[in-house]
Amino acid sequence: MSLNTISYLIHEIKTPLTGIIGITEVALEEEDASKNKSYLMDILNCAQRISEIVGGLRSYSRITKKEEQSLVDIHKVLEDSLEMVRLGIKVTSVEVIKRFQPVEKIEANMGEIQQVFTNLITNAFQAMNGKEGRLILSTRSLKDSIEIKVSDNGIGIPQKHLNKIFDPFFTTKNPCEGMGLGLNIVYRIITKYMGTIDAESKEGIGTTFTIKFPTKGDGNGKESIGRR
């Protein structure tokens, strides 16, 4: 980890930590007990922010390790990821359209692939916040790969940011919403399996992420990825 990254992380953790200390000091001096709940909520928010930073870093560092692989059903992963996001965000106004075609299974770590689509679907739901959303999940089999698209009709990504969105710590969210590791983690997992991810977006219209995983039959009806 570079010195710049370490410095950034120190700043990211120090900010909410300073908030916890400051709010606690104010609360200790407060004579009106009715205000304590508000102070405690602020402290909780700061603590959760630190927890998110640590959790993101664990995911960021864990990807390079060898983990158990198996044949992964992409459709099941998409269904499970969608359900997890719906339970977490509790958004009901999003229409979900599934355009699934028969595709090969891929050899990968189930948890990592689920992390990819949980991140992408979460981003899509957040981008559609406050409007009648439409999420489209589609799959198809190509000559030597499978293709998955995650599309939304959300706020879109500014053109000037499109070439930076997979960079570590790049984010257009405010500091309380994210630290810019989500899409970098997605990118690292996909490229670990020799896959590709591309983004197309227009402000006010929406965003589409296109993921491709290479497939190669082994002669026994199984497909493996990460080898050409």
C-alpha positions as MATLAB code, in Angstrom:
seq = 'MSLNTISYLIHEIKTPLTGIIGITEVALEEEDASKNKSYLMDILNCAQRISEIVGGLRSYSRITKKEEQSLVDIHKVLEDSLEMVRLGIKVTSVEVIKRFQPVEKIEANMGEIQQVFTNLITNAFQAMNGKEGRLILSTRSLKDSIEIKVSDNGIGIPQKHLNKIFDPFFTTKNPCEGMGLGLNIVYRIITKYMGTIDAESKEGIGTTFTIKFPTKGDGNGKESIGRR';
ca = [
       0.000    0.000    0.000;
       1.451    3.357   -1.068;
       2.180    6.293    1.242;
      -0.519    8.310   -0.549;
      -3.078    5.582    0.137;
      -2.050    5.347    3.791;
      -2.294    9.135    4.175;
      -5.749    9.085    2.585;
      -6.949    6.340    4.920;
      -5.604    8.149    7.967;
      -7.619   11.188    6.902;
     -10.734    9.091    6.171;
     -10.669    7.484    9.626;
      -9.521   10.588   11.498;
     -12.481   12.687   10.320;
     -15.291   10.604   11.889;
     -13.056    9.807   14.883;
     -12.592   13.524   15.529;
     -16.369   13.865   15.236;
     -16.930   11.193   17.884;
     -14.523   12.891   20.291;
     -15.979   16.350   19.704;
     -19.611   15.275   20.024;
     -18.831   13.292   23.196;
     -17.157   16.320   24.770;
     -20.189   18.480   23.969;
     -22.575   15.823   25.293;
     -20.669   15.595   28.584;
     -21.132   19.335   29.085;
     -24.786   19.329   28.048;
     -27.192   19.876   30.925;
     -30.306   19.196   28.867;
     -30.668   15.404   28.919;
     -33.266   15.527   26.121;
     -30.503   16.392   23.656;
     -28.471   13.259   24.401;
     -30.353   11.152   21.835;
     -29.320   13.524   19.063;
     -25.695   13.399   20.188;
     -25.783    9.598   20.383;
     -27.166    9.376   16.841;
     -24.317   11.556   15.569;
     -21.779    9.382   17.385;
     -23.388    6.250   15.934;
     -23.199    7.685   12.406;
     -19.508    8.462   12.831;
     -18.815    4.981   14.215;
     -20.680    3.363   11.315;
     -18.586    5.399    8.887;
     -15.389    4.004   10.431;
     -16.875    0.503   10.230;
     -17.616    1.003    6.512;
     -14.045    2.133    5.855;
     -12.608   -0.911    7.629;
     -15.055   -3.221    5.855;
     -14.143   -1.761    2.483;
     -10.458   -2.243    3.155;
     -11.006   -5.878    4.131;
     -12.754   -6.504    0.816;
     -10.054   -4.563   -1.025;
      -7.227   -6.670    0.414;
      -9.013  -10.026    0.379;
      -9.363  -10.241   -3.408;
      -5.742  -11.180   -4.036;
      -5.979  -14.306   -1.877;
      -6.721  -17.714   -3.344;
     -10.185  -18.857   -2.380;
     -12.279  -21.899   -3.137;
     -13.760  -21.911   -6.624;
     -16.738  -23.746   -8.055;
     -19.057  -23.598  -11.053;
     -21.139  -20.466  -10.543;
     -24.661  -20.002  -11.902;
     -24.718  -16.324  -12.936;
     -28.507  -16.148  -12.914;
     -28.690  -17.396   -9.328;
     -26.015  -14.895   -8.290;
     -27.957  -12.056   -9.934;
     -31.187  -13.136   -8.212;
     -29.490  -13.461   -4.812;
     -27.658  -10.146   -5.184;
     -30.874   -8.361   -6.142;
     -32.665   -9.792   -3.112;
     -29.839   -8.744   -0.778;
     -29.859   -5.178   -2.112;
     -33.639   -4.919   -1.899;
     -33.596   -6.036    1.725;
     -30.799   -3.608    2.596;
     -32.040   -0.512    0.795;
     -35.788   -1.224    1.081;
     -36.679    0.516   -2.185;
     -40.051   -0.447   -3.654;
     -40.448    1.975   -6.564;
     -37.903    0.287   -8.851;
     -39.150   -1.878  -11.708;
     -36.810   -4.798  -12.325;
     -36.663   -6.291  -15.826;
     -34.804   -9.586  -16.284;
     -33.688  -10.550  -19.753;
     -31.913  -13.811  -19.055;
     -30.752  -16.068  -21.872;
     -29.160  -19.499  -21.346;
     -25.494  -18.998  -20.407;
     -22.637  -21.229  -19.294;
     -21.619  -21.466  -15.689;
     -18.261  -19.950  -14.833;
     -15.569  -21.273  -12.522;
     -15.016  -18.711   -9.797;
     -15.424  -17.941   -6.122;
     -19.156  -17.529   -5.480;
     -18.673  -14.832   -2.836;
     -16.521  -12.687   -5.102;
     -18.943  -12.855   -8.027;
     -21.815  -11.989   -5.722;
     -19.808   -9.034   -4.437;
     -19.499   -7.766   -8.016;
     -23.221   -7.731   -8.665;
     -24.240   -6.587   -5.193;
     -22.022   -3.533   -5.686;
     -23.346   -2.794   -9.174;
     -27.006   -3.264   -8.232;
     -26.573   -1.167   -5.088;
     -25.062    1.645   -7.154;
     -27.951    1.387   -9.603;
     -30.571    1.649   -6.848;
     -28.779    4.620   -5.320;
     -28.577    6.339   -8.714;
     -32.360    5.952   -9.114;
     -33.176    7.259   -5.637;
     -36.088    9.670   -5.637;
     -37.484    8.716   -9.056;
     -39.451    5.917  -10.672;
     -36.558    3.592  -11.372;
     -36.031    0.836  -13.909;
     -33.286   -1.739  -13.444;
     -32.533   -4.093  -16.337;
     -30.483   -7.244  -15.771;
     -29.592   -9.114  -18.942;
     -27.385  -12.049  -19.889;
     -26.368  -13.742  -23.113;
     -23.835  -16.237  -24.335;
     -21.237  -15.109  -26.869;
     -18.738  -17.199  -28.845;
     -16.151  -17.565  -26.087;
     -17.646  -15.581  -23.201;
     -20.810  -14.720  -21.345;
     -22.062  -11.150  -21.165;
     -23.973   -9.573  -18.304;
     -25.447   -6.071  -18.393;
     -26.663   -4.045  -15.406;
     -28.600   -0.980  -16.598;
     -30.467    1.751  -14.752;
     -32.300    4.957  -15.645;
     -30.726    6.919  -12.802;
     -28.852   10.199  -12.651;
     -25.982    8.979  -14.808;
     -22.250    9.612  -14.555;
     -20.656   12.808  -15.913;
     -18.588   12.110  -19.030;
     -15.493   13.630  -17.407;
     -15.654   10.992  -14.648;
     -16.241    7.870  -16.755;
     -12.547    7.089  -17.195;
     -11.936    7.391  -13.436;
     -14.771    5.417  -11.876;
     -12.734    2.217  -11.462;
      -9.806    4.029   -9.811;
      -9.315    3.290   -6.082;
     -10.725    6.006   -3.803;
     -12.414    7.914   -6.645;
     -15.969    8.834   -5.721;
     -18.507   11.520   -6.513;
     -20.424   10.732   -3.312;
     -20.092   12.817   -0.186;
     -17.748   11.488    2.535;
     -20.601    9.925    4.519;
     -21.811    7.812    1.580;
     -18.703    6.019    0.361;
     -14.936    5.942    0.080;
     -14.586    5.078   -3.592;
     -13.559    1.413   -3.315;
     -16.736   -0.300   -4.531;
     -16.162   -0.118   -8.287;
     -12.435   -0.684   -7.897;
     -13.192   -3.907   -6.009;
     -15.616   -4.882   -8.799;
     -12.913   -4.214  -11.396;
     -10.272   -6.183   -9.495;
     -12.523   -9.226   -9.083;
     -13.560   -9.264  -12.737;
     -10.005   -8.882  -14.049;
      -8.837  -11.571  -11.609;
     -10.888  -13.970  -13.741;
      -9.674  -12.434  -17.027;
     -13.002  -10.688  -17.508;
     -13.769   -7.151  -18.659;
     -16.119   -4.411  -17.511;
     -17.170   -1.314  -19.444;
     -19.459    1.559  -18.514;
     -21.699    3.704  -20.684;
     -23.576    6.595  -19.158;
     -25.454    9.795  -19.924;
     -26.359   12.331  -17.272;
     -30.071   12.301  -16.527;
     -30.638    9.171  -18.635;
     -28.819    6.335  -16.884;
     -25.878    3.972  -16.820;
     -25.091    0.534  -18.219;
     -22.282   -1.692  -17.002;
     -21.292   -4.507  -19.358;
     -19.352   -7.423  -17.895;
     -17.830  -10.278  -19.878;
     -16.335  -13.454  -18.456;
     -14.432  -15.753  -20.823;
     -15.563  -19.353  -20.990;
     -13.853  -22.469  -22.283;
     -15.252  -25.974  -22.267;
     -13.097  -28.695  -20.738;
     -14.647  -31.509  -22.763;
     -16.831  -32.693  -19.862;
     -19.538  -30.092  -20.117;
     -17.810  -27.762  -17.675;
     -16.588  -24.278  -18.399;
     -13.644  -22.557  -16.777;
     -12.736  -18.889  -16.778;
      -9.468  -17.119  -16.445;
      -7.800  -19.235  -19.133;
      -7.694  -18.706  -22.874;
];
